[in-house]
Amino acid sequence: MRPEIKSLASALLAVFPLGVLSVACNPSGSSSERNERWATTENTNVAIDWDKINEAYKLAEGPEDFERRVNEIYTGHEIVSVSVADLDEKTQVVTGFFDKNTNGKVDEDEKIFTIRRELTSASEARYQTVGYGPYYGYHSPFLGIASGMLMGSMMSRMFSPGYAPMYQQPYTTSGTRAADLRQTRSSYRAANPGKFQKSQSGRTYDRPATKSRTAPAGGSRGFRGGGKFGVATRGRAVRLDA
């Protein structure tokens, strides 16, 4: 074989496997590309209107009324379970959580918010809401409550003479109650279609048909809370305007 032909053959043998490897490793719609697209479209975390959560607690007649109100406010797929515990005669802690393992208990990684209420005098109290998990970074200011204000019996009874805490044995949403909440929430959403619209992923309901959300400068959408009660201390942004 002539030297120049032999040299050309050797060069082709060296280049050909590399070309095959390059094609095999980078096909259109590769696994890494599919994973990236999935990561940008699959998102079950939805915004919570914290103004409405705080107001729901103030107006609730009891734990079951509060959890109903919360699940009508929450626009995602999950059911928000609630735990109500009176730590002492002056302090109540309400926890909202996703009961992922359906054990009827609040596990730390299931918490999404807590509301801590403290009686500060015979006629005044205050409460504060703090976010956890996907809502970490949100906390409301201390919201003042005074005897005589418009409020539900869950809160107003603490101003009654001879008041005794009702939830020293904590109330927690049961599995049966969670099923009832899902059914009543579905009916509520069906009766108020303008408030809810499924996202393209089919997982969330937080995009009204008449409004669109744009990403802030820098390309990160962040996490938006609702209304003017509260600020983001770290992490995700929380909306401060009404």
Summary of the structure (lengths in Angstrom):
residues: 242
radius of gyration: 26.6
end to end distance: 84.0
largest distance: 110.4
contacts: 630
relative contact order: 0.16
helix: 36%
strand: 18%
